[in-house]
Amino acid sequence: MEDQAIAAQLLDAHPDYRVIRRIQPRASFAQNEGKTLSRGVVIDTETTGIYSDKDAIIELGMVLFEFDPESGMAYQVLESFDQLEDPGFAIPPESTAVHGITDEMVAGRRIDEASVAKFLEGVTLVVAHNSKFDRVFLEKRLPVFESLPWGCSLAQVDWRGEGIGSAKLDYIAYQYGFFYEAHRAEGDCFALLEILQQPLPKSGELVLKSILNSLAQKSYQIFATGSPFESKDTLKARGYRWDGDKKCWHTTVTGDEAIKAEVAWLKSSVYDDKKARVEIEVHNCMTRFSNRAGNRVAREI
């Protein structure tokens, strides 16, 4: 083992090589010296597919940890959780190919709601990598997740702006010199917690701190109602998506300055400075990334 460590150090010191190390789950990141700490939980789900209306959770992983809400630094890892669940129907082979979970592994198994509720007692932050996916599935199966504030390491960290070319968790891990066995819930949680404690390449702040900075901000989903048909390419190029039910284009921005700028852009670039009416749905960390509606208002621009 000592020889391997020496070899790794030699390779790491050479400009033509880079050593990637396996993430080892930690019990502690730092020792608390009198700070008032909060409790956070990193979560990950494995499912039968990507559609929350017809697919189901088959594994829930969680890691509970203490952190400093001012700096984003984690201290003790308090507990971990991993349970499988039988979805009541056959797991599609293409899903098993991703996470390796088979019908035999989940047969007769069920996530215990009481254990989940106890695990989440005192938690002030839930973090997932793509909370828009995990939160919708979890709130459908375990309503206790509706009452917790959520952050997202995918949507609330500017990975590209920080010089990291992909926001996939395993790619981010590689950029920090780590690798892990991906696509099993508990292992993904420990990997994400490790990444949350890394400094961002340009800003230097911890990844978790970047998420905490966004937590108190409001998100605004803006619906470009009645937008001219010929503006569709302009809207699409800016990142708007088509809502077939509401029959209009929409996007989401975060922060008061961002919504002001977006409304001004719509007025000049889409509505040609003519009087128009848009709808804005406001979300905070209690509803953000869920399928639950926020406060929605119509606004003349």
matplotlib code that plots the C-alpha trace (Angstrom):
import matplotlib.pyplot as plt

x = [0.0, 2.9, 4.5, 1.2, 1.0, 4.5, 3.8, 0.7, 2.6, 5.3, 2.7, 0.8, 3.9, 4.5, 2.8, 1.7, -0.2, -3.1, -4.1, -7.8, -8.6, -11.7, -13.9, -13.9, -17.0, -16.0, -17.2, -15.9, -14.8, -13.7, -13.9, -16.4, -14.9, -18.1, -20.0, -23.7, -24.3, -27.3, -28.3, -28.4, -29.1, -27.9, -30.3, -30.4, -33.0, -32.9, -36.1, -37.7, -37.5, -37.7, -41.4, -42.8, -46.4, -45.8, -42.4, -41.5, -38.7, -36.8, -34.0, -33.6, -30.2, -29.5, -26.5, -27.1, -24.4, -23.8, -22.7, -21.9, -24.7, -22.3, -19.4, -20.9, -18.3, -19.4, -18.4, -19.6, -21.5, -24.2, -25.9, -26.6, -29.7, -30.3, -33.5, -34.9, -38.6, -40.6, -42.4, -45.1, -44.2, -41.1, -38.1, -37.4, -34.1, -32.8, -33.2, -31.4, -28.6, -28.0, -28.2, -27.9, -31.1, -33.1, -36.6, -35.1, -33.3, -36.4, -38.9, -41.1, -39.1, -40.6, -39.1, -40.2, -42.0, -41.5, -37.7, -37.5, -39.4, -37.1, -34.0, -35.1, -35.9, -34.2, -33.0, -32.9, -31.6, -32.0, -29.5, -29.7, -27.9, -30.9, -33.5, -36.1, -36.0, -35.6, -38.0, -40.9, -40.5, -40.0, -42.9, -45.2, -44.0, -43.0, -44.9, -42.6, -40.2, -42.8, -42.1, -38.3, -36.2, -34.4, -31.2, -29.7, -26.1, -27.0, -29.2, -27.7, -24.0, -22.6, -20.3, -19.6, -18.9, -16.5, -14.6, -16.1, -17.4, -20.1, -22.5, -22.7, -21.8, -19.2, -17.5, -17.3, -15.8, -13.1, -12.3, -11.7, -9.5, -12.1, -14.1, -16.9, -19.2, -22.1, -25.8, -26.5, -28.2, -26.1, -22.8, -24.0, -24.9, -21.4, -19.9, -22.1, -21.2, -17.5, -18.1, -20.1, -17.0, -14.7, -13.8, -15.1, -12.2, -12.7, -14.7, -12.9, -16.1, -17.2, -19.8, -22.3, -21.9, -22.9, -26.1, -26.7, -26.3, -29.2, -31.4, -33.1, -33.6, -36.9, -37.3, -39.6, -41.2, -42.3, -44.9, -44.8, -48.6, -49.8, -46.3, -46.3, -45.8, -42.9, -41.0, -40.8, -37.2, -36.1, -37.7, -36.3, -32.8, -33.0, -33.8, -37.6, -39.5, -43.0, -45.8, -48.3, -51.0, -50.8, -49.8, -47.1, -43.4, -41.8, -38.5, -37.3, -34.9, -33.6, -33.4, -35.2, -32.7, -33.0, -36.8, -36.6, -34.1, -36.2, -39.4, -37.5, -36.1, -39.5, -41.1, -38.4, -37.5, -40.8, -43.6, -41.9, -42.5, -46.2, -48.5, -48.6, -49.6, -47.4, -47.9, -45.3, -45.2, -43.0, -41.2, -39.0, -36.9, -40.0, -41.6, -38.7, -38.0, -41.3, -44.4, -46.4, -47.6, -46.2, -47.9, -49.0, -49.9, -50.6, -48.6, -48.9, -45.7]
y = [0.0, 2.3, 1.6, 2.4, 5.8, 6.7, 5.7, 7.8, 10.8, 10.5, 10.3, 13.3, 15.4, 14.8, 17.3, 14.5, 12.5, 13.0, 10.5, 10.0, 8.6, 6.7, 8.7, 7.2, 8.1, 10.3, 10.4, 13.9, 16.9, 19.2, 19.6, 22.1, 24.8, 26.3, 27.2, 26.9, 24.2, 23.2, 19.8, 19.0, 15.9, 14.8, 12.6, 10.5, 8.2, 5.4, 4.8, 2.6, 5.5, 9.2, 9.9, 10.6, 10.0, 6.4, 5.4, 4.8, 5.0, 1.7, 3.1, 6.0, 7.0, 9.8, 11.1, 13.4, 15.9, 19.0, 22.2, 25.9, 27.9, 30.9, 29.2, 26.0, 23.9, 20.4, 19.0, 15.6, 13.0, 11.9, 9.0, 7.4, 5.7, 3.3, 1.4, -0.4, -0.6, -2.9, -0.7, -3.3, -3.9, -5.2, -2.9, -2.1, -3.7, -0.4, 1.0, -2.0, -1.4, 2.0, 1.2, -2.6, -3.0, -6.1, -7.3, -9.9, -7.3, -5.3, -8.1, -7.5, -4.5, -1.1, 2.2, 2.8, 6.2, 6.4, 5.8, 8.5, 11.0, 10.3, 10.6, 14.1, 15.5, 18.9, 19.1, 22.6, 21.8, 19.0, 18.9, 16.7, 16.8, 17.5, 18.3, 18.8, 15.0, 13.7, 16.2, 15.4, 11.6, 11.9, 14.2, 11.8, 8.9, 10.6, 13.9, 14.7, 16.1, 18.9, 20.6, 21.0, 23.6, 22.3, 23.2, 21.8, 21.2, 21.0, 24.1, 26.4, 26.2, 27.8, 25.0, 26.2, 29.7, 28.2, 26.5, 22.9, 21.9, 19.4, 19.4, 15.6, 14.5, 11.9, 14.4, 17.0, 14.4, 13.6, 17.3, 17.3, 14.2, 11.7, 8.8, 6.6, 3.8, 5.8, 5.1, 3.6, 6.0, 5.9, 6.0, 8.9, 10.8, 10.4, 11.5, 14.6, 15.5, 15.3, 17.6, 20.0, 20.5, 21.4, 25.0, 26.3, 26.8, 30.6, 32.0, 29.8, 29.4, 26.0, 24.4, 24.1, 27.8, 28.6, 26.7, 28.4, 31.8, 30.9, 29.4, 32.6, 34.0, 33.7, 32.0, 33.4, 31.2, 33.6, 32.6, 34.6, 34.5, 35.7, 35.9, 36.3, 33.1, 34.6, 35.1, 31.3, 31.0, 34.0, 32.6, 29.1, 30.5, 32.2, 29.0, 29.2, 25.9, 25.3, 24.3, 22.3, 22.5, 26.3, 26.8, 29.3, 29.6, 29.8, 30.1, 30.4, 33.0, 33.5, 36.8, 40.1, 41.7, 38.7, 39.0, 42.7, 42.1, 39.2, 41.3, 44.1, 41.7, 40.2, 43.6, 44.8, 41.5, 39.6, 42.0, 44.8, 47.3, 47.0, 46.5, 42.9, 40.7, 37.9, 35.5, 35.1, 32.2, 32.9, 30.1, 29.9, 27.0, 25.4, 24.9, 25.3, 22.1, 20.6, 20.2, 22.2, 25.6, 28.8, 32.2, 33.1, 36.7, 38.3, 41.4, 44.1, 45.0]
z = [0.0, 0.8, -2.5, -4.3, -2.4, -3.4, -7.1, -7.0, -5.6, -8.3, -11.1, -9.6, -9.6, -13.4, -15.7, -18.1, -15.5, -13.1, -10.4, -9.8, -6.4, -5.2, -2.9, 0.6, 2.7, 5.5, 9.1, 9.6, 7.6, 10.4, 14.2, 15.5, 17.7, 19.2, 16.0, 15.8, 13.2, 11.1, 9.8, 6.2, 4.2, 0.8, -1.0, -4.2, -5.6, -8.1, -10.1, -12.7, -15.2, -15.7, -15.7, -12.2, -13.3, -14.2, -12.8, -9.2, -6.6, -6.0, -3.8, -1.5, -0.2, 2.3, 4.2, 7.3, 8.2, 10.2, 8.5, 9.2, 7.4, 7.1, 5.3, 4.0, 5.7, 6.7, 10.1, 11.3, 9.2, 11.6, 9.8, 6.5, 5.1, 2.3, 1.6, -1.5, -2.5, -4.7, -7.3, -7.8, -11.4, -13.3, -13.4, -17.1, -18.3, -19.5, -16.0, -14.4, -16.9, -15.3, -11.6, -11.4, -9.3, -10.2, -9.4, -7.1, -5.1, -4.4, -4.0, -0.9, 0.1, 1.1, 2.3, 5.9, 6.1, 9.9, 9.6, 6.9, 9.0, 12.0, 9.9, 8.7, 12.1, 12.6, 8.9, 7.5, 4.0, 1.5, -1.4, -4.5, -7.8, -10.0, -7.4, -10.1, -10.6, -7.1, -5.3, -7.6, -7.1, -3.3, -2.7, -4.5, -2.4, 0.9, 1.5, 4.4, 1.8, 1.0, 4.3, 3.8, 2.0, -1.0, -2.8, -6.0, -6.9, -10.6, -11.0, -8.3, -9.1, -12.2, -13.2, -16.7, -15.4, -13.0, -15.8, -15.4, -18.8, -17.7, -14.7, -14.6, -11.1, -12.1, -14.5, -11.7, -9.4, -12.0, -12.2, -8.5, -8.8, -7.5, -8.9, -7.4, -8.3, -9.7, -9.8, -6.5, -4.1, -1.0, -2.9, -5.0, -1.7, -0.3, -3.6, -3.7, -0.1, -0.9, -3.9, -1.8, 0.3, -2.6, -3.5, -6.8, -9.3, -9.9, -7.0, -4.4, -2.3, -1.3, -3.6, -0.7, 0.0, -3.5, -3.0, 0.3, -1.4, -3.7, -1.0, 0.1, -3.4, -5.1, -8.4, -11.1, -13.7, -16.4, -19.1, -22.3, -22.8, -26.2, -27.7, -31.5, -33.4, -35.2, -31.9, -31.2, -32.5, -30.5, -27.3, -27.9, -28.5, -25.1, -23.4, -23.2, -23.3, -24.8, -22.4, -24.4, -21.7, -21.2, -24.9, -24.2, -23.8, -20.4, -18.6, -15.0, -13.6, -10.0, -8.2, -8.3, -10.7, -13.1, -13.3, -14.0, -16.8, -18.3, -18.4, -20.1, -22.7, -23.4, -23.9, -26.4, -28.1, -28.2, -27.8, -29.9, -27.0, -27.4, -24.3, -23.3, -20.4, -18.9, -16.1, -13.3, -10.8, -7.7, -5.9, -2.9, -1.5, -0.1, -3.5, -5.9, -8.0, -7.0, -9.2, -6.7, -7.9, -6.5, -6.2, -9.7, -10.9, -14.2, -15.0, -17.6, -19.3]

ax = plt.figure().add_subplot(projection="3d")
ax.plot(x, y, z, "-o")
ax.set_aspect("equal")
plt.show()
